[in-house]
Amino acid sequence: MRVFLGDLQPGMKVVHDVRSRDSVLLLTAGTVLTSKHIASLHKWEVSAVYVDMGFLPPAAFEPFVSLATRQNVVRELSDFLRRSEHSSHLCRTPAMEEAVVAIVDEVLRNRSSQFNLAEMRNYDEYLLSHSLGVCVLAVITGVNLGWQRDKLVQLGLAGLLHDVGKVKVPRVILLKPGPLNRREWREMRKHPIYALDILDEESCIMDAATQHHETMDGGGYPYGLREEAIGEFARVIAIADVYDAMTADRVYRRAVPVHEVLEIVYASGGPRFDP
């Protein structure tokens, strides 16, 4: 599992060679981390390391949503995405809803803790990890807005399913290791429309899947909606979506530092996001 540098603990076992940006070999696969190793990785500005889950300390990934809960959500979402490739008008399964309920309950229990957003990303598959990240970030936002538990569960489901339309985008485009050209970008921008055929959910969840790229000034897609015409859930998901996407390492660029992303989001309040 890919683990961010701030989450590394002595005793974790490295499963892949670790190299610097200049391809200098820093650690070999099989190394059991010590405090000195972790300090060295900080000096080399390594962002994350792949470790063996068998060596993972039980509390290392439990700041506010436990590792077991996140794994369960990813498992349910992975199954849903596989089915959605060849089916239409799907509804979430009871198991998926129970998994999101677990996320909501854990966030509510730990609401007094300081949410460390840098700890969010721990999965390799981008669509799965992104959907999970948006789900949790949306729930945290809803808690801060004072929303009640039932509404938070709906919001979490909306975050988890917001990008389901991407299963209809050709994988050669979805997994392209670089920026998209105009033709590819036109196809990628269709994923909110594809969600209409895949999902059969409440209007608030459908809004999140089809409107999360709309902007307050009407410059978004696919419909060019403005302000109150954009669903409430979609406005929350839009912010979580951008934050999670920008703080992720991609093949063609490194993750943007959290403080820079927050500055961009704050600066975009009004024209792009609901302030």
N, C-alpha and C positions, 0 to 999 in steps of 0.2 A: 504494500500500500504506500502511496505517495504521502509523505508527511512533511509539513512545513518546518523550517528550521527552528522556529520558536517552540515547537511541540516536541522536538527530539529530547530523549532522555537517555542517560547512561544505561547500558544493558540492551538497548535495541540493536538488532542485527541487520546490517546493510545487505540488500539482496542484489543490487546492481552497482557496478563501478560508479564512483562519483568523480566527475571531472569539473574543472573550472571552465569559465567562458572561453579560455584560450586552450581548452582541451588538455590541461595539465591533470594527470591522474592524482587525485587526492586520497581516495580510499578504494580499496578493492572489495568486490563482493565477498560476503562472509565475515567482514570486520564487525566485531561487537563494539559499539560506540562507548567511548569514555568521555569524561568532561573535557579533556584536552582535544579530542577529535572534534567535539561540538564547537569549542572555542576557535579551532582552526577553520572550520567551515564558515563561521561568522566572518573571520578575516578575509576569506576568499569570496565572500558575498554569495554563497550558494543559497538558493531560495528554498529547495526542498530535496529530500532524500527518500529513496524507496527502502522500506524496512519490512522485515518478516513479522507478520502479525502475531506469530507465536511468542515473540519477545516483547510484545507491547504491554507496558504496565497498565493495569486496569483503569486507573484514573486519568490517563494521559489525554484522552479525547472526551472528557465529560465536563466541559465548561458550562453548558446549559442544555445541550441535546446529546444524549449518550451515543457512543459509537454503535451499540446494538440497535438502537432506534433508527439511526441513519442507515445502517445496513439493511434493515427491514424495509424501509421506504424505498431504497434503491432497488431491492429485489422485486418489490411489487410494481414499481414503475417500469423496470426492465421487461417484465412479463407483459404489462399493458402495451408498451411500445411495440413489442414483437407482434402482438395480436392486431394492433392498429395498422400495421403495414398492409394487411390483406382484408381488413374489415372496415365497416363504417357504422356511424351512429352508436358508438360504444359509450357505456356509462361506467364510472369507477366501480370497482369491486368492493364488497364489504371489508376485505382485508386491506385494501388501499386506504379506505376511509379510517379504519382502525389505526393504521400506521400514522396517518396525519394527526389523528386525535392524540396519539402518544407524543408527537412533536409539540402540539399545542400545550398539553398538560405539563411537559417538561419545561417549556419556556415560561409558563405561568408559575411553576414552582420555583424557578430560578430567576424570576424577574428582578430580584434585588441584587443579583450578581452583575458585574460589569461585562457586557457582551463584547467579546473579543472577535471582531469580524475577520481578523486575519486567520482565525482557526477554522474557517468554514470549509476549506477545500481539501478533501482527502481521498478523492476517487479519480481513477484514470480516465474513464469514459466521459468525454466532455458534456454530451447532452444530459447524461444521467447526473453528473456532479453539478452542472449548471441548474438543472431543474430542482435538485435538492437544495442548493444554495438559495435560489429564489424563493422556494417554499419557506425555509426557515427565516430568511430576511423579511419576507412579507409578514409572517406571523409576529416577529419581533416588532415590526412597524405597527401592526394592528394593536398589539398590547400597549404600545406607547400612545396610541390614539384612544385608548380606553374601550376598545371593542370587547364585546362579551364572547364567551367561549364558543358558542355555536357559530357565531359569525367568523371567529378566528379559524375554526375548522374549515369552513367554506373557503376562506381566504387561502389557507394552506393548500387545499386541493387545487385552487385556481393557480397558485404558484407552481405546484408540481406538474400541472397539465398545460401550462401556458405555451410551451413550445412543441406540443405534440404534433402540430402540422409539419414539423421538419422531417418526420418519417416519410413524407411524400416527396421531399426534395431529393433529387438524385445524389447518391452517396459521393460521387466524384466531385460534386459541388460542396456538399456538406463537410467533407473531410479534406478539401483542398488545402495543401500546406502553404498557403499564401493568400494575398488579397484577391478578391473576386473581380473578374472583368465585368463589363456592362451587361452582357447576356446572362452571365451567372448570377449577377446581383438582382436582375429582374426576376429570375426564377426563385431566388432565395426570399425575395419580398412577398412571394405568394404564400408562404407558410401560414400566415394567419387565416387566409381564405381556405386553405386545405383543412384547417381545424374544424370548419363548419361541417365537413363531410365525415370527419372522424368521430367527433364528440356528440353525445346526446345528454347534455347536462343543464343545470339551472342557468338562467340568463346571466347571473353574475360571473359564473365560471366561463361561460361562452364569451362574455365580454372580455375577460382577461386573455383568453386565447386568441381572440380576433382583433383586439384593440390595444395591446400592450406596446405597439410601435406608433400609436397616435400621439400627437403632441398638443399642448394647450393652445398653441398659435395656429393650428390647422396644417402644419407642415409635415405631418407624419403620414403613415400609410397603414392599411390599404385604402381607407375611405376619406382621409383628410378631415376627420372629425375635429371639433374644437371644444375646449372647456367642458361645460356640463354635459355635452353630448357624449363624452367619453365616460364609460362606466366607472364607478367608484373603485372597484377592485382593480380594473385595468390601470388606473392612475397609480395605485400603490405598486402593482406588479411592474410597471414601467420603470420605476426608480430602482427596485430590487434587481431587475433584469440588467440594467446598465451597470449598476455597481458590481454585480457578480461577474459579468462578462469582462469588464475592464480589469478586475483584480485577478484574472486567470492568466496563467502562462499559456501562450499559443505557439504553434510551430513557427509562425512568422513574426512574433514579437513577444517580449517579456511582459509580465504582469505590470500594470501601472501601480505605483505605491498607493496605499490606502488614503493617505492624506491628500494626494493629488486628485484622486477620484472624488473624494468628498468635496473638494473645492470646485470641481467641474459640476457636480450635481447641484451644489448650492447656487453657483453662478447661473445655472440653467433654470432655476425656479422661476415660473412665470411664462416665458416663451415656450419652454419644452415640458417642464414638469409642474404638477400641481403644488404650489408653495404651501 
